[in-house]
Amino acid sequence: MIFVGMERLYMSVNETISELDARIEKTKSLLIRIGNEYDDFIRDDFPLMGRKNTSAIVLAELMVDYYTCLETCFLRISQFFENHLSDSRWHADLLEKMTLRIDGSRDAVISDTTAAGLVELMKFRHFRRYYFELEYDWDKLAYLQKVYDRVRRAVPGELSVFQTFLHVLIR
């Protein structure tokens, strides 16, 4: 009887890990879609529009959407592994925790380098939420675009490595 209970627990944990893996996979797909929209805008629309407030809004929204999508994935990972977050600064705390390899619990999800770029995008998102003027600093946007491009190149591989860790847990 105890064996049957343990088998159910094992199946339940595996199903939960499989669900987390599926959510990460879905996030990767969404990030690709956001990235493709960004690329399409840069290639097709931005040359026609130029540096206007409207084009700045589009760039800002795509970068913010990318960050928010990824942060939601990180939150699910954190909840799964019961990583407690600070109430007062949970966004920054979450990013920091995603860089930690916690013995006996989980591997790091992202590198310190990727986290540093994501901190810049997080700060921009915060700024964007509370900044209601329509005048954008194009030098800052150009910098954020470079950060975004670096993060975009790194994140899929880092998430895939973490998914490999999850697959080892299921075995």
ABEGO torsion letter per residue (X at the ends): XAAAAAAAAAAAAAAAAAAAAAAAAAAAAAAAAAAAAAAAAAAAAAAAAEBBAAAAAAAAAAAAAAAAAAAAAAAAAAAAAGBBBBAAAAAAAAAAAAABBBBGABBBABBAAAAAAAAAAAAAAAAAAABABABBBAAAAAAAAAAAAAAAAAAAAAAAAAAAAAAAAAX
